[in-house]
Amino acid sequence: MTLKNLNRLHEIQKTLRNETLLIEEPLHLFYLLGLDISAGMLLISSSKAQLFVDGRYLQVCQKKSPIRTVLYSDEEFKKFGPSLYFDADHMTFARVEDLKKLGFTLMPKKDPLLPLMAVKEKGEIEKMRKSIALCRKGYKEIKKHLKVGITEKELALLFSLFTLKHGAILSFDAIIAFGENAALPHHKPTTRRLKKGEGVLIDIGVNMNHYASDMTRTLFFGPPPSFLKEIYDVVEKANKSAIALCKKGEKIGNLDQAARKVIAEHGFDEYFVHSLGHGIGLKTHEYPRLKSGGVNSEDLLQSGMVITIEPGIYLPQKGGVRIEDMVLIKDKSCEILTTGF
């Protein structure tokens, strides 16, 4: 871990000239240093890096950190001044004001780790495969409990208990939606009971060894109404259309356009109400956001990225369908990681 983390740190240092960058986001500290701590201040310049922590973490960090770690003090910290670049996506206004009071000039730097974290290393991909494997087992387990009268909350709780029992945590609160509730993309499970002939939308993920999984399937509990089968077929086609474009060098916006074109051709374009997907890794939602016309739409896919493809159609008061897969981008194609669900 130490050598790998040092390599990541050196990659960040290559982007700096006469700058000093401050990193405080715990997941970024883990990514760069391999340290699982809730608070710390990492200062990086082109030639050196130093971690500041409080008394809770001093001993463990001095033992495990790949770089020099010291107990925080204003005097020691100010030696890196007077100018600091900070992560504009994770630092609060109040924190910026506190640092200004110490005499620093603060300059925002958007997503300083983004280019590095977006492309997953082999070891990261293997951890994500294990996370997906556990999610797959949990999905198959809760499917066994589908029966008339079970509630959305009960099914969500079963998945949560399964995840904890197997040494992981949820990537996000499980989305379990029966019938008309599946028309709500981020529905929170209720005491709504399952009936025959309804759709069941299951959006779940686990976080194992710090890496997340995320997938959605829509099932039919008995013969579905014709409208539900129709939109299922359209969403499945949209999912496959976008995945067919997944390869190195493809514009991110093109994936979203491909899925929307399929849905629009069948007259359901106004019912696809969210972006096509997102990057995933240490966080469930990472760069890039897959949306034509969005901030990342002109960016190109890179080999090693892991993204979700999750088109959906949501008919108010009637029901909805979403099919979500995790996809590993390769040079000339891709690999669907969420098979077997």
C-alpha positions in Angstrom: 0.0 0.0 0.0 2.7 2.5 0.9 4.5 2.4 -2.5 1.2 2.6 -4.4 0.0 5.6 -2.3 3.4 7.3 -2.8 3.0 6.9 -6.6 -0.4 8.6 -6.4 1.0 11.4 -4.3 3.9 11.9 -6.8 1.3 12.1 -9.6 -0.4 15.0 -7.8 3.0 16.6 -7.2 3.7 16.6 -11.0 0.7 18.9 -11.5 2.0 21.5 -9.1 4.7 24.2 -9.7 5.0 26.9 -7.2 1.7 25.9 -5.5 0.9 24.3 -2.2 -2.3 22.2 -2.2 -4.4 21.4 0.9 -6.3 18.1 1.0 -8.7 17.4 3.9 -11.4 15.2 2.5 -11.1 11.8 4.4 -11.6 9.7 1.3 -8.9 11.6 -0.5 -6.5 11.2 2.4 -7.2 7.4 2.2 -6.6 7.4 -1.5 -3.3 9.3 -1.3 -1.9 7.9 2.0 -3.8 4.7 2.7 -4.9 6.1 6.1 -8.5 5.5 7.3 -8.9 8.7 9.4 -11.8 11.1 9.8 -9.7 14.2 10.0 -6.3 15.4 8.9 -4.7 18.1 6.8 -2.4 17.0 4.0 -0.2 19.8 2.5 1.4 19.0 -0.9 4.0 21.0 -2.9 6.0 19.9 -5.9 8.9 18.9 -3.7 7.4 17.8 -0.3 4.3 16.6 1.5 3.3 16.6 5.2 0.4 15.4 7.1 -1.0 17.3 10.1 -3.3 15.4 12.6 -4.6 15.9 16.1 -3.8 13.7 19.1 -6.3 11.0 18.2 -4.4 10.0 15.1 -0.8 10.9 15.8 0.5 7.6 16.8 -1.2 5.5 14.2 -0.3 7.9 11.4 3.3 8.2 12.4 3.4 4.4 12.3 1.5 3.9 9.0 1.8 7.0 7.0 4.1 7.0 3.9 5.0 10.6 4.6 6.1 12.7 7.6 3.2 13.2 10.1 3.2 15.8 12.8 0.8 17.1 15.5 -1.0 20.1 14.2 0.1 23.5 15.4 -0.6 26.9 13.8 3.1 27.7 13.8 4.1 24.5 11.9 1.2 24.7 9.6 2.0 28.3 8.6 5.4 27.3 7.3 3.7 26.1 4.2 2.2 29.6 3.5 1.4 32.2 2.6 -0.7 30.8 -0.3 -2.7 27.7 -0.4 -4.8 26.0 -3.1 -7.8 24.2 -1.7 -10.3 21.6 -2.9 -13.2 23.8 -3.9 -15.6 20.8 -4.0 -15.1 19.7 -0.4 -14.0 22.7 1.7 -16.7 24.8 3.3 -16.8 28.6 3.3 -16.4 28.6 7.1 -13.2 26.5 6.8 -11.9 28.9 4.2 -12.5 31.9 6.6 -10.7 30.1 9.4 -7.6 29.6 7.3 -7.7 33.2 6.2 -7.5 34.2 9.9 -4.2 32.4 10.1 -2.9 34.7 7.3 -3.2 32.4 4.3 -4.3 33.5 0.9 -6.7 30.9 -0.3 -7.3 29.9 -4.0 -9.9 27.3 -5.1 -8.8 24.4 -7.2 -11.6 22.3 -8.6 -11.4 18.5 -8.4 -7.6 18.3 -7.9 -7.7 14.5 -7.6 -10.2 14.0 -10.3 -8.0 12.9 -13.3 -6.1 10.4 -11.1 -9.1 8.9 -9.3 -11.2 8.5 -12.4 -9.0 5.8 -13.8 -9.0 2.8 -11.6 -5.9 0.7 -10.9 -6.0 -3.1 -11.1 -6.2 -3.5 -7.4 -9.1 -1.1 -7.2 -11.0 -2.9 -9.9 -10.6 -6.2 -8.0 -12.0 -4.7 -4.9 -15.0 -3.4 -6.8 -15.5 -6.9 -8.3 -15.7 -8.2 -4.7 -18.1 -5.5 -3.7 -20.3 -6.4 -6.7 -20.1 -10.1 -5.9 -21.4 -9.5 -2.4 -24.1 -7.2 -3.8 -25.1 -10.0 -6.2 -25.4 -12.5 -3.3 -27.5 -10.1 -1.4 -29.8 -9.4 -4.3 -30.4 -13.2 -4.8 -31.1 -13.5 -1.1 -33.8 -10.8 -0.9 -35.4 -12.1 -4.1 -36.2 -15.3 -2.2 -38.3 -13.2 0.2 -40.6 -11.7 -2.5 -44.1 -12.7 -1.5 -47.6 -11.2 -1.3 -47.8 -8.8 1.7 -44.1 -8.2 2.3 -43.3 -4.4 2.6 -40.7 -2.3 0.9 -39.2 -1.6 4.3 -38.9 -5.2 5.2 -37.1 -6.1 2.0 -34.7 -3.1 2.4 -34.0 -4.2 6.0 -33.2 -7.7 4.9 -30.6 -6.4 2.5 -29.1 -4.2 5.1 -28.8 -7.0 7.6 -27.3 -9.3 4.9 -24.7 -6.6 4.1 -23.7 -6.1 7.7 -23.6 -9.8 8.4 -21.0 -10.2 5.6 -18.7 -7.5 6.9 -19.7 -4.6 4.5 -21.9 -1.5 4.7 -24.5 -0.1 2.4 -23.2 2.2 -0.4 -26.5 4.0 0.0 -29.9 3.3 1.5 -31.6 0.6 -0.5 -34.3 1.8 -2.9 -37.1 -0.8 -3.0 -40.2 0.3 -4.8 -43.4 -1.7 -5.5 -46.0 -0.8 -8.1 -46.7 2.9 -8.5 -43.8 3.8 -6.2 -41.3 2.7 -8.9 -42.3 6.0 -10.7 -40.2 7.8 -8.1 -36.5 7.5 -9.0 -35.2 7.9 -5.5 -38.1 6.4 -3.6 -37.6 5.7 0.1 -39.0 2.4 1.2 -42.4 2.5 2.9 -44.9 0.0 4.5 -46.4 -0.4 1.0 -47.2 -4.1 0.6 -46.4 -6.2 -2.5 -49.3 -7.4 -4.6 -49.5 -9.9 -7.5 -48.8 -8.6 -11.0 -46.7 -5.6 -9.8 -43.3 -4.3 -10.8 -40.5 -4.4 -8.1 -37.7 -1.9 -8.5 -34.5 -2.8 -6.6 -31.6 -0.4 -6.5 -28.9 -1.6 -4.1 -25.2 -1.4 -3.5 -22.6 -2.3 -0.9 -19.3 -0.8 0.1 -16.6 -3.4 0.8 -13.0 -2.5 1.6 -13.8 1.1 0.8 -15.1 0.4 -2.7 -18.7 0.8 -3.8 -21.1 -1.2 -6.0 -24.4 0.0 -7.4 -27.0 -1.8 -9.6 -30.7 -1.7 -10.3 -33.0 -4.3 -11.6 -36.8 -4.2 -12.2 -38.7 -7.4 -11.7 -42.2 -8.6 -12.4 -44.0 -10.2 -9.5 -46.4 -12.2 -11.6 -47.6 -11.3 -15.1 -47.2 -7.5 -15.4 -49.6 -5.0 -17.0 -48.9 -4.4 -20.6 -47.6 -0.9 -20.1 -44.9 -2.1 -17.7 -43.7 -4.8 -20.1 -43.5 -2.2 -22.8 -41.4 0.3 -20.9 -39.2 -2.5 -19.6 -38.3 -3.5 -23.2 -37.6 0.2 -24.1 -35.3 0.7 -21.1 -33.5 -2.5 -21.7 -32.8 -1.5 -25.3 -31.6 2.0 -24.1 -29.3 0.4 -21.6 -27.7 -1.8 -24.3 -27.5 1.1 -26.8 -25.4 3.2 -24.4 -23.2 0.2 -23.3 -22.4 -0.5 -27.0 -20.6 2.9 -27.1 -18.6 2.3 -24.0 -14.9 2.4 -25.0 -11.8 4.6 -24.6 -12.1 7.9 -26.5 -15.9 8.1 -26.7 -17.5 11.3 -25.7 -19.4 11.0 -22.5 -22.4 12.9 -23.8 -22.8 10.5 -26.6 -23.8 7.7 -24.2 -26.6 9.7 -22.8 -27.7 10.8 -26.2 -27.9 7.2 -27.4 -30.1 6.0 -24.5 -32.4 9.1 -24.8 -32.8 8.5 -28.6 -34.1 5.0 -28.0 -36.5 6.2 -25.3 -37.6 9.2 -27.4 -38.3 7.0 -30.4 -40.9 5.2 -28.3 -42.5 8.3 -27.1 -41.2 8.2 -23.5 -38.5 11.0 -23.6 -40.3 13.2 -21.0 -40.3 10.3 -18.5 -36.5 9.8 -18.4 -35.8 12.4 -15.8 -32.2 11.9 -14.7 -28.7 11.6 -16.1 -27.7 8.3 -17.7 -25.2 7.4 -15.0 -22.0 8.3 -13.1 -18.5 7.3 -12.1 -18.1 5.0 -9.1 -15.3 3.9 -6.9 -14.4 5.1 -3.4 -17.7 7.0 -3.6 -21.0 5.8 -5.1 -21.2 8.9 -7.2 -17.9 10.1 -8.7 -16.7 11.9 -11.8 -17.9 11.7 -14.6 -21.6 12.5 -14.7 -23.1 11.0 -17.8 -25.4 13.7 -19.2 -25.5 15.2 -22.7 -25.1 18.9 -22.4 -23.7 18.5 -18.9 -20.4 19.6 -17.4 -18.7 16.4 -18.5 -20.4 15.8 -21.8 -17.4 16.7 -23.9 -14.9 14.7 -21.8 -13.7 11.4 -23.2 -14.0 8.0 -21.6 -10.6 6.6 -20.5 -9.6 3.0 -20.2 -9.9 2.0 -16.5 -12.9 4.1 -15.7 -15.8 2.4 -14.1 -19.2 4.0 -14.7 -22.9 3.2 -14.3 -25.4 3.0 -17.2 -28.9 3.4 -15.7 -31.7 4.6 -18.1 -35.2 4.7 -16.7 -38.8 5.5 -17.6 -41.1 6.7 -14.8 -44.9 7.0 -15.4 -46.4 9.1 -12.5 -49.0 7.2 -10.4 -48.5 4.1 -12.5 -45.0 2.7 -12.1 -41.5 2.8 -13.5 -38.5 0.8 -14.8 -34.8 1.3 -14.3 -32.0 -1.0 -15.4 -28.5 -0.1 -14.0 -25.2 -1.8 -14.8 -21.6 -1.0 -13.8 -19.3 -0.9 -16.8 -15.5 -1.1 -16.9 -14.1 1.0 -19.9 -11.4 -0.7 -22.0 -9.4 0.4 -25.0 -11.8 -0.9 -27.7 -14.8 -2.1 -25.7 -16.0 -2.5 -22.2 -16.9 -5.2 -19.6 -20.2 -5.3 -17.9 -19.3 -6.0 -14.3 -22.9 -6.5 -13.0 -23.7 -9.7 -14.7 -25.5 -12.6 -13.0 -28.1 -10.4 -11.3 
